[in-house]
C-alpha cells in the first residue's frame, strides 16, 4: 500500500460542499465538509488504484487542505 499527500480544495455550491483534488482531477460532494472530504478520499483512492500517478510535489501545486490517502497500486 502506498500513501500520498494530495491537495483538497473545498467550496460550497448552494446546499452542498464540493471537494476537488487538482493533482488527480477527482471531484466529489457531500452535505457537510467532512462528508465531501470523505467522498473525495474514496473517489481518489479508487482512481489511484486504477491509474497510479507519477511522483508529484504538492508544494508546486499550491494547496488549501492536504489529505492523506492509502491505496493499492
HELIX and SHEET records of a PDB file:
HELIX    1   1 UNK A   33  UNK A   50  1                                  18    
HELIX    2   2 UNK A   58  UNK A   61  1                                   4    
SHEET    1   A 4 UNK A  26  UNK A  30  0                                        
SHEET    2   A 4 UNK A  16  UNK A  21 -1                                        
SHEET    3   A 4 UNK A   2  UNK A  13 -1                                        
SHEET    4   A 4 UNK A  65  UNK A  71 -1                                        
END                                                                             
